[in-house]
Amino acid sequence: MGNWIYEKLLPMLEYLPYVLLFGVLAALLITLIVTLVRYRQGKPVRRSARDTLWGYFFIMPWMVGICIFFLGGVANSLLYSFYNLKLDSGLQLTPLTGVDEAGNTVYTPLANYVSVFNKELNFPVTLGNFAVSLVLQLPIIIAFSLIIALMLNGKIKGRGVFRTIFFLPVIIATGPVMSQLTAQGVSSVPMVNQNTMAVILADFPEFISQPIMDLFSQLILILWNSGIQILIFLAGLQKVPTAMYEAAKIDGASGWETFWKITLPSLRSMILLNSIYTVVTLATNSTNPIIDLIYNATYAVTKGYSYGAAMTWLYTLVVAILLLITFLIVREKKEKKSKDVFRQDMEGRARAAQSKKLSKMMGRRKTA
């Protein structure tokens, strides 16, 4: 089995980016040909199909670049995790071998992955702490970003200045600046006493108490990671038709009802986008202890690059599972008509108000 993996399966990883690129180009070419044939035959081409075709045309340079320059490195990293990589005299990939019960030498492609759990005793614990911290930090960042976006979306003076202030930490709080801020203790809330929190959480298990302590010790930095999310929510709020709010106000809906029935459902896709972006940002943050473990293992004398690549792919698998769970929870589900009567009624009234305004404008033009 190991011999077949090394001889047949693993060499195919080098061609994976080019296969994906060829598939994308082939799909785009087939769509273009079908569209041209239907156009020549006089058959109508749906507007959604034309928009999709133009969309793929504009993102084609990015897709070509990511397949050649990004996915190539990703495939090589996965390939190296199944070998013993040495850089003594050029790049040397040595297959991993072991001894079975009969004393025969056999290939063990998964040896690096097994060694991660045997040698890195802190790795599973750190992964668990990261998952719990993510569960605690994600709703705080999303809620804070939404609240600030709702405030900045109002008619207030100096709105552009406040947008710049909330986005500025995204630019300056990176790399060495982040390390210096953390070392000086500006990441925690001054009113929160860490010793008091430790006493309160003393009866909880460590995998729960430790992430909560980290949450309060880095609360300022967590809120500083909300700049991009605030801008995304602002873009979504500005796309909500004002006629819907006017119709709700005429019907006597309160601000709370308007938020839950109009604003929040309209931002469902933005919440999903911000949730996925936040998970990826927290997973790749420089203050993440898992990143330090992978970095130290990669440049350790007894471990090496292949060992670090195996740790990276295990961490990537955990992050992918968390992303899948986030997507399944936050995704926009098909709503039943009986559960969304209020919003449908508001949309109908908004369309009626818009048509009424349009008819008035047409009447004025005729009289003029």
N, C-alpha and C positions, 0 to 999 in steps of 0.2 A: 504493500500500500504506500509506504513512504517513498519507495523508489519511483512509483508511478506519479506521485505528486511532484517530485523534483524533476522528472524527465518530461512530463506531459502538461501538467496543470500550471505550475508556477511560471514557466516561460511565456505563457499566454498573457500574463498580466502586463507585459511590456506593450502589447498591442491593444490593450483595452481602450485607452483614450482615443486612438485613431479609429477604432470600430465605432465608438459612440459618435465621433465627429462625422464619420461616413453615414451613420444612421440618421443623424440630424439633417445633413445635406440632402440625403435621399428623400426624406419625408417632405422637406421644403420643396424640392424639385417636383415631386409627384403632385403636391397640392397646387403648385403653380401650373403644371400641365393640365390638370383637371379644370382649374379655373379658366384657363385660356380656351380649352375645348368647349366648355359650356358657353363662354362668351361668343365664340365663333359660330356656334350652333343657334345663337339667339335665345338661349335659355337664361332665365334670371339667375344672377349670382347673389346669394344672401349677403347682406351688409356685414353680418358677423364673420362670415368667411373672409371677406375682403379685409376687414380690420385685423383678423388673426394673421393673415398673410403679410400685411404691412408690419404688424408687430414683430413677427419672426424675422422679417427683413432687416429691421432696425437693430435688433439685438444679435444679429448674426456675427458681427465682429467680436462681441463679448463671448459668444458661445464658442467661436473658433479659438479665441485666446485661452479660455478656461480649459478647453479640451487638450490643447497642446502644452500649455505652460503650467497649469495647476494640476490637472488630473494625471499628468505624467509623473509628477513628484509624488502624488498620493499613491499611485500604483507601485512606484519604486519603494516607497516606505513600507507598504504591505509586503512586497517581495522580500525586502531585507529582514523583516521580522521572522522569516522562516529559515534564515541562514545565520551563519557566524561571519559578520562583516569585519574585514581587516583592511587597513590602509597603509601597510608597511611599504610595499612596493607597488603602488597602484591599487585599484579597487579589486579586492579578492572576496569572493563569496564561497564559503565552505559549507557544504551540507551538514546539518546537525545529525550526529549519530549517538547511539547508545548500545547497551548490551542487554539482551533478553535473558530469560531464565536459563536457557541452554548455553549461554556464554557466547552466542553469535552476535556479530555487529549488525545492527539494524538502523534504518533511518528514522529519526524522530523530529519531524518538521515542527511539532508543537512544543518542543522542549523549552523555548524561551517563554511561552505563555504559562507553562506549568511552573517554571522557575520564579515567575513573578509572584505567584501565590505562596511559594515555598520560602523565598528569601525576603520579600517585602511584606513583613507582618503588619506594617502601618498602612499599606495600600488599601486593603478592604475597609479598614476603619475610616480612613480619610475619604474614601468614596461614599461611605454611608453618611458621614458628616456633611459632605458636599450636597448630597441629595436632600437631607433635612434642611440645610441652610437655603437651598434653592426653593423649597416649598414655603419657607418663611419669608424670603426676600421678594419673591415674584409678585404676590398680591400687594405688598407694600409699595413697590415701585410702580405697578400699574395704577393703583388707586391714587397715589401721589401725583403721577403724571396726568391722570384724568382730571383731578381737582384743579391743578395749576392751569391746564389747558382750558377748562371751563371759565376760570377767572380771567385768563388772558384773551379769551374770545369775546368778552364783553367790551362795551364802549368805554374804555378808560384812557386817560391821557398817558402818554409815554409807553404805549403798549410795545412798541418796537424795542425800547430800552430794556423792559422787563424780559422780553424774549431773549435778548442778548445775554442778560445776566444769568438766566437759567441754562443757557446753552454754553456759557463760558467754561464751566468746570469740565465739560467733555473735551475741550481743547487743551487746557492746562494741566489737568489731573491725570497725567500719563507718565509711565516710566519712572525716572528718578524723582520727579515732583511728587508722585503718589507715595513713594517710599519715604520721602522726607516728611510729608504731612502725617503719615501713619506713625513715624518715629516720634514726632513732636506731640502726639496725642490729640490732634484736632479732628480725628475721625469719630470720636465718641461724643455723646451728649453730656455736657457738664453736670446736668441735674441728676444723672443716673449714677448711683453709687455701685461700683462693681462688687464690693464686698457684700452689700445688701442683696444684690442679685444672686450671688453665690450661695448665700444662706437660704434664700427662697427656693432655689433650684437644687438644693442638696439632696432631697429625697427622690429626684427624678434620675432615670438612667443617664449615663454619660453621653450616649449618642443623641439624646434629646436636650440635655442641659447645656452641652458644649456649643451646639449651633445657636441656641438662644443667647448665650453669653457673647458669642461672636457677633450676633446681630446687633446687640446694643452697643458693643464696642466699636462697630464700624457703621453705625446708623447714618452718620453724615455722609460718608463716602457712598453708601448705598443710594441715598437720595440724590447725590451728585450724578449718578449714572442715569438720570431721568431726562436728560436734555433732548436726546433723539426722540424718545417716546412722546414728550410734550409736543414737539413739532408735528409728529405724525397725527396725534389726536387733534391738534389745531387744524390741520388740513382736512381731517374728516368732519370736524364740526362746521367748517365753512362750506361743506358740500350739502349739509342738511337744508332742505328748502324752508325758507322763512314762512311760507304760507301754511305749513303744517303747524307751526307754533301759533300763528294767528288764529287758525281754526280751533286749536285747543283752548286758546284764551277766550274765544267767543263762547265756547261750550262750558266755560267755568272750571277748566282743569287747573289744578294748583301746580306750582313749580315742581313739587316732588313727583306728581303723577306725570307731568310732561317729561321729566328726566327718565322715568322708568319705562314709559310707553313710547317715547319718540327718540330721545337722544341716545339712550343706551342701546336699543336695537339697531339704530342707524350706525353705531360705532362698533358693531360686532366684529366685522372684518378687521378693523383697525386694532381691536383688542387682541385678536389672534396674531396679527403681524407683530405687535409690540411684545406679546408674550414670547413668541419664538425668538425675536431679536434679543430680548432680555436674557433668555436661557443661554443663548450662544455667547452673549457678552460676559455673563457671569462665569461661564465655563472656560473662557479664554482670558480671563482677567489676570493681570500680573500678580495680584495678591492671592491668587488661588494656591493653596498649599500643594495640590496635586501637580501643578506645573513645576514647582520646585523639586518634587520627588522625581518626575520624569527627567528634568534637566540634570540633576545630580547623578541619576542612574546612567544617562547617556554618556557622560564624560567620566564615569568611574573606570578605574583600571580593570577591575574584576568583572565588569558587566559589559559596557560598550554600546554601540549604536543599535545593534540588532535587539538587544535587551530593552533599550529605551523605546524602540519602535513597537515592540510587543506591548509595553505598558501604555503607549499612546493609543494603540488600536483598542485595547481593553477599555480605556477611558472614553474613547470615541463611541464605543458600543453602548456604554452607560448613558452618555449624553444623548445618543440617538433614541434610546428608550425613553428618556425623560422628555425629549421633544415630541415623540409619538404620543405619550400620555397627555402632554400639554395640548397637542392638536386635537385629540379626541375629546378633551374636556371643554375647550374654548371654541371649537369649530362652530360654524353657523348651521344649526340644525333646521330641518324643514318644520316650519311652524304650522300647527293645525289652525284652521279658520276659527274655531270656537275659542281658542286661547288668545287670539290677537284681533278681536273684533274692534277694539278701540283704535288701534293703529291703522287698520284698514279703513275705518270710518274717517279718521283724520286725513289719510291720503286721498280719499274720495272728495272730501270737502276742499282740500288744497287744490286738487285738479279742477273742481268746479269753480273755485275762486279765480284761478288762473284763466280759465276759459271765459269767465265773466269779464275780467279785465281786458282780455283780448278782444271780445266783442265790443266793448265800449270804445277801445282804440280804433277799431274798424269803423264804428259808427261816426266817430269824430272826423275820420279821414273822408268819409262820404259826404258829410255836411260841409266840410271845407272845400 
